[in-house]
């Protein structure tokens, strides 16, 4: 969870970060030197050690540069060089290398270095829950570069997709419904969607939810997509299996979803599966509606829907007006 630290302008953090090699994909501060805890006054906070974690794409290169800039930060292991330091980092414990009791800019700090991929693995799989566990508690996010495995989009984009799920493949959206229906549902109800989904988004290990900015990042690596596919409702998994698995092959659902997770068109396959569910139920339910409502009510109801759709078309600005 990311929340503002108390009584810090951020200047101190920027000065401290400037002392290190800048090839950092993510940096955050945490602990009692950053957030006030019960029984600790503001004066004591200023004396507490500041704790940091830096995620780096290439630990060997980063430690090489840091040894040139900050050799005194390291223990006797500095004599073994950056390759050995990176091996100690990656192959032992929780894949984090800590330098501690380091004086920087008038404060004592401790900083841990973790590979970006190791951080993603811990966030996704709770491999050690060491750094992931830190991120379950308040942290002060200092730097976050875009990662190619994370797809970024807005809350509104997400809510439009969610609201549109039950209309995907619905034949009534072709004829009978206002084409802007989904947008109309979402735009005036963003706050209600937030109340409904914010806790789920914060708890999902594959999602970085920046609620203050109204943005999200989702892990789109094959591993991340496989976890997301395995969490889908069973009927949707079965529809995806039917779409992807050739007749007569009869592979396991897990094997098929693993294949889909590595497909660049993974999202489109899931969308087709959703559409196939909605299409069949919308047709059968509409046919049943003729019998349960009667022909006259059906015609009356349908005509009102068509009128609503026509008004929606007329409200929509033409391309010439938009350009």
N, C-alpha and C positions, 0 to 999 in steps of 0.2 A: 504494500500500500504506500502511495506517495503522498505526503502532506507537507505543508510548509514547516520549516524549523522555526523555533521561537527565537525572536530577538537576534536574528542574523541577517545582515544585508546581502550576503552572497559575495561581497568583495573579498573577504578572507578566503573563501573557498576558491575563488578565481586565482588569487595570488598563489595559493598552495598548488593548484593544478598546473600553473605555469612553470612550476619547478620540475615537471616531469615530461618525458617524451610525449608528444601530442597524438601519437597513433593509438588513441583509446576509443573503443566503440561505445562504452558505457561506463559512467562513474557515478557512484553515490556515496553519501556519508550517512552514518547511523550511530546509534548508541547514546550514552548519557552526556557526551560532550556536545551533542547536536540537539537532542530533545530533552526537555525538562522532565525529570522523574520525581515521584513523590518523595519528600524528605530532602530534596536538593534545591538550594536557592540559586539565584542567577549568578552570584559570585563564585559558587562552587562549580557551576557549569563551565565557567571560563577557565578553570584549572584542570578540568577533566581531559583525558586524552581524546583526540578526534579520531574516529575510525572511518576508513575508506575502503571501498572495493573498486578496482579498475578491471574492466574486461578488455582484452586486447586480442586482435585477430591472429597475430603471430608472436607468441611468447618469446621465442628465441631472439627475434629482431628487437622486440621491446626491451628485453633484459640487456641485450648488447648496448643499446642506446642509454639505458638507465645506469648501467655500470660506468659508462663514460661520464655521465652527468652527476650521478649520486652514488659513487662507489662506497662511500662511508656508510650508507644505509644498510649494507649487506653484512652478514656474518662472515666467518672464515670460508664459507662456501663460495665467496667471490673468487677465491683462488682457483676454483675448478672451472670457471668460465660460464657463459650464458647457456650453452647447450646442456650442461649438467644441471644448472639451476632450473631450466625448463623441464628437464626430465624429473627432477625432484618434485616440481610443481604438478606435473601431469600424472605421474605414476604412483603417487603416494597420497594418503589422506583424502581430502576432499577436492583435489585438483586446484588448490589455492596456495600461492606462495606469499607468506607474510613477512614484511620488514616492520619491526616494532620499535617503540621508544625512539622515534626519529624526530629531532628538532627541526621544524620548518616554520619560518616566519613568526617566531615567537611562541609557537605552540608545540606540544608534543603530539605526534601522530603515529598511527599504525595504519599500514595499507597492505591490502591483499591483492594479488594479481591472479586473474583467472582467464583462461582462454575463452573467447567468445563462444565457441562450439561447446565447451564444457559447461558454460553457463546455460546455454539453450537446453542441453541434455538434462541438467539438474532442474530447470524450470518445467520441462516437459515430463520427465520420467521420475523426478524426485530421486535421482540416483544416489545422492548423499543427503539431500535436503539441507546442506550447509549454507550455501549462498541463497538457494531458494527459500530457506527458512528465514534468512535475514529479510528477504523481500515480502514475507508474510506480515512483517511488522513495519512501523513507520520508518521511512528512509527519506533523505533529502536527495532527490535526483539532481545531479550536477551537469551531466553531459550524456546525450544519447544520440548517436549517429544512426542514420537509416541503415538497416541491415537487409541484404538482398533476400533473406529468407522470411522477412516479415512484410506482410501486405498491409498498407495503411489506408484507412477510409474513415468517414465521419459517422457519428451516431445516426444521423438522418439517413445515410446510405444503408446502414444496417437495419434500421427500423422499417424502411421502405421494402427491403428484401423480406423481412419477417412478415410484414403485413401482406405482402404479395404472394406468400407461399400458397395460401389456400385458394388463390385465383389462377395460379399457374396451370395452364392446360384446361381451364374452365371454358367450355365453348360459349358460355354466356358473355365472356369478355370480348368475344369476336363480334357478337350481335346481341344486344340487350342490356349491356352495362356501360356506364360512363367510363371512358378510358382513363380518366384522371381520378378514378375512385380511390386507388391505393394512396396516391399523394394527398388526396383530400382527408383521408383517415389519419395520416401521419402528421401532416404539417401543423395542425392545430392541437395535437395531442402529444408533442414530444415529451413533455414532463411526465405524462402518464406512462409512456413507454420507458422512460428512465426509471421510474419507481418499480416497474414490473421487471426490468432486466438488469439494473445496475449491480445488484448483489451477485447475480449469476456471472456477469462479465468479470467482476473483481475476483471471483473464486476460480475462474477457469484458468488453468495453468498454460493454455495455448494462446491466451489473450493478454496484451498489455493495454489496459483501459485508462486512457488519459481523460478522466471525466471533466476536469477543469477546462480542457480544450475542446471537449466534445469529439474526441478522436479515439480510434482503436488501432492496434496492430495485431495481426493474427499470423501465427506461424504457418507459412505455406511450403515448408520443406516437405519432402516425401514422408519423413517420419511424423511430422506434425499433422499432415493431412490423413495419414493412416489412423492415428489416434482419434481424429475427428470423425472419420468414416466409421470406425468401430463403435462410436458412441451414438450413431444414428438409430432411429427407431427401426425395429426388425423388418416391418413391411417395406420401408424404403430400401434397406439393404437387399431385400429379396428382389425388388424391382431393378436395382442397379445390377445385381447378379444376372438377371434375365437379359438385360441389355448387353452386357459385356461377354458373358460366357457362351461360347458356341454350343449349339444343340448337341446333346449326347456326350459332352465332355464331363459334366457333373463334378466340377471342382469345388473345394471347400469355399464357403463365403469369405473366410479370412484371407485365403489365397487370392481370391478375385479382388477384394478390397485393397490388398497390398499392391496389386497391379494397377488399379485405378489411382491409388495415391501417387504413383510415379508418372501418371499421364498428365501432360501439360493441360489437357482439356478436362481435368478432374471435376472442376466446378460445373462444366456443361453437362457432364454425365449425371451428376447429382440432380441438376435441374431437370433433365429428361426424366429421371426416375420420379421426381415430385410431380411433374406434369402428367405422367402416366397414371398416377394414383388419383389426382384431382379430376382428370378428364373422364375416367370411367365412372366415378361416383357422381359427378355433376350431371352426366347424361342420364344415368339410371334414376337419380333423384328427381330430375326434371320430368321424366316420363311418369314417374310415380305421382308427381305433383298434379299432373293433368287429371289423374283418377281421383285423387283425394280432394282437390279443390273444385273440380268440375270444369267443363269446357269454357263456360262464360267467364268465370272468375280468372281462369288462366289467360284468356284473351285480354281481359281488362288489365290484369297485372302486367302482362307482357307489353302492352301498348304504352303503359306508363314508363316502363323501363326503357323502351325505345325512344320515347320523348326525352327522357333524362339523358340518354346517350347522345341524342341530337343536340341538346343544349350544351353538353360538354364539348362537342366538336366545335360549336359556334364560339364558345368561350376561348378555345385554344387559338393563340395568335398564329397567323400564317408565317411561312418562312420569309416572305418579303417584308412583313412587318417587323420581324426580329432582326433582320439584317440592316 
